[in-house]
Amino acid sequence: MAGKKKLRISTAWLSGCSGCHMSMLNMDEKIIEIADRLEFVRSPLVDRKNFEPCDVGLVEGAVSDDDNVAVVSELRASCRELVAMGDCAVFGGMTSLRNLYDKEDILRCAFDGKVADDKDIDEHVPKLTENALGVDAYVRVDHYIPGCPPSPDSILQVLSCLLKGEPVVLPKELIHYDSRIRRRSDEND
Amino acid sequence: MGVAKVSLVIDGRQIFAERGASILQACESSGINLPTLCHLDGISEYGGCRLCMVEVEGGRRPAPACSTPVSDGMIIKTSTQRLVEYRRSILELLMSERNHFCFFCEKSGDCELQALFYEFGIDHQAFPPFYPRFPLDLSTENIGVDNSRCILCGRCVRVCSEVVGINSLDFVNRGPDTVVIEPGSIPLSEQGCIECGACAEACPTGAIFTRLDSYRGRNEQCDVIRTTCVECPMACDMRVYRRDNNIVRISGGGLGGRYGGQLCRVGRFDVPKREFPRIKGCYVSGRSCRAEVDLPEAADAAVSGLRSIREKYGAESIAGIISTRCTNESIERFRKFLSDEIGTDRFYVLESRTGIAMYKELRRIRGNARMEVAGLLEADTVILIGLMKDEPNPIISSAIRRAYNRGATIVSIEDGPHLLSRLSHLRLELPSWKLEIFIKVVLGNLETDCGDDAIVDGSRACGIPRSQVSALLDCIGEGKRVAVVAGLGLPPERGLISSLVEFSASLGDRGGIVGLLRGGNSMGALDMLKSVEPGDLPRELDRQGIRGAYVLLSDEEPEFCEGLELGDLDTLVIQASYHSGMTRAADIVLPSRIWSERSGSTTGLDGMVRPLRQITLPPEGMASDRDVIGILSSRWEGG
């Protein structure tokens, strides 16, 4: 593959726990095989925050406030293909638990009497959206990797497909919605 | 002559199926898998989930395989592109309709809906989710209902109605608001729920969950051990999920099995909650103190105590008292030690006096008086007699309720209300001391042709209106299948029980009696110990000439043991699992394994011997009940 153009990647971390980024790093030695063919344009991992045109955007976390909306819109505009990574980005995930309550109640419960100056909050803190939703409620998403976190293998599978320029296929056994359960059969392996 | 078969072609394969079978059954018997959610073996078909749709050649649209019967020459396709698309769409709609968030659901990993999502490779929500906010129903101690995870497959509704017979759950409201328990309305605890947990076992998602074992572990990660419940003589099948020497959860033997695979609240939830201070070693009480000793030393003390009683007062002054929770094997070893080696035949079984009398009468008459519990399901007349307020047990209650739901007449002859009083079409309130005369005068005279006299005499003797007596006699006379259910509230008088059993026998092929017992393995104990004192709980044995006793108490609850007052004995040997007032009063205390640590067999009310399998390991070094008795026995022989 020498001489081939590198795959330019931007990643974004919205309302999530960064577990998906961790899972990406958990590819262990397999990351070495693909590292020199990837270029991180923007990512919390490399501390570059400017949006530049790139091939693939990977997004972690639900869209939960107006800052998230701005980031995901810019990311969408800057990349050719957008991958929703993890349950939060795909379904809303843990963050979407708040959808079962009223937004104002949640804010009151968490912050009432604990924050000094309300005016500061209004000025500097992003406003919560009505519901915490998956990324595809705001922008078009090309590929989904569910999982909390998605297994390193499933992220590798998607990146490998994109590197090879093949259609992205996530086999059934790599799809899971929560952390993968260790089954008896696995333990015996 | 075999069952008529039809020939059909499924996915290009020629298949023979029984006439009347559904397409789904034909597929299953020939190894063709169809996705299903509302179908469950052992209950009726509902045809609601539409996942098992198949294409039948000549049909205008796909048909649900679960509720379409096979017919000769059918040509069926089960997995065309169109069907797969349909099924996928159904699943995508289900995923968005309610809150199917696997990442915080207890059922994730064991969920049938999730398994289908994976099977169809669904990696995102195709439709924006609704986030409905149905409140939880946590009104019962053991069962939680979260309507927001419900897919309205109706399995719980059908199980509750068809297997348990109680109809606590049913669909309420319409369209997207449909729920099985209406939030904010009457909670589950007030819908007559008996917390048997059958609905939770049937639920394919996390909508109905058991609160005790939530988040303890997935079924996938457990070993499953099939054993028998010893809490009552129904001896229900049990599947115990074990992980690392811990019991994670207990479920029934599987729908369609014996008693419909039911398990009651006690077997499913109360048993794993049971925790009392365990006796792990052996103790010998001296003049002033109590010392922990090793097993051989305790055995020596027990044997020498019992031996000196035999030498002074004779073998008959030693009593053997045995719990009804023991395995058949322990009972036999116990019998052998006391009867063959020590030489006493004074056995007490911790069963109620009425139960023992009923057992003996049924043995005496033998044969046609008895009715199996399954027979209740076919009964059109059920006579409940002498039931106590917490009787009958849930399994028998279910059978009677199912008979009632199908139109059987329920007659209750009672001293006070019991669990099925409100169900009864005819209630005869009769104090228990009048029961004997009632049975003799009314039931005893049925055969002879003096029906009218019986009504007049019975009514006069028992002080109940003639109309009620004649209504009862009409029920018995017209019933094609008459079942008598005798509770433990009957006075333990031999004459009364014998008349009742004789009446049941007189029904001939038309009916019989189900005589309830209290203990889990009472049948085994009564079968093996030939000479059982007609006892109830033994009391003040010293007044009956007994000077020493060996009590195999097993894992009876401490509270139950407090009721036993054996009186002033020279030597009291107790083998028990839990500390109680009784073990504190004992001279020698030996350890005993609890239900999950035993293996062997138990005998149910129907006389069938069923296996008990060991699930957890006993405390380190604890011998089995049988081996402990064996050590006593070897010291007795050796000395």
Chai-1 contact restraints between the chains, C-beta under 6 A:
chainA,res_idxA,chainB,res_idxB,connection_type,confidence,min_distance_angstrom,max_distance_angstrom,comment,restraint_id
A,D87,B,F103,contact,1.0,0.0,6.0,A-B,restraint_1
A,V90,B,H124,contact,1.0,0.0,6.0,A-B,restraint_2
A,G93,B,F103,contact,1.0,0.0,6.0,A-B,restraint_3
A,N99,B,Y131,contact,1.0,0.0,6.0,A-B,restraint_4
A,L100,B,R133,contact,1.0,0.0,6.0,A-B,restraint_5
A,Y144,B,D123,contact,1.0,0.0,6.0,A-B,restraint_6
A,Y144,B,H124,contact,1.0,0.0,6.0,A-B,restraint_7
A,P146,B,D123,contact,1.0,0.0,6.0,A-B,restraint_8
A,C148,B,F103,contact,1.0,0.0,6.0,A-B,restraint_9
A,K172,B,G121,contact,1.0,0.0,6.0,A-B,restraint_10
A,I175,B,Y118,contact,1.0,0.0,6.0,A-B,restraint_11
A,I175,B,D123,contact,1.0,0.0,6.0,A-B,restraint_12
A,Y177,B,C102,contact,1.0,0.0,6.0,A-B,restraint_13
A,D178,B,C102,contact,1.0,0.0,6.0,A-B,restraint_14
A,D178,B,F103,contact,1.0,0.0,6.0,A-B,restraint_15
A,D178,B,S108,contact,1.0,0.0,6.0,A-B,restraint_16
A,I181,B,G109,contact,1.0,0.0,6.0,A-B,restraint_17
A,I181,B,R218,contact,1.0,0.0,6.0,A-B,restraint_18
A,R183,B,E220,contact,1.0,0.0,6.0,A-B,restraint_19
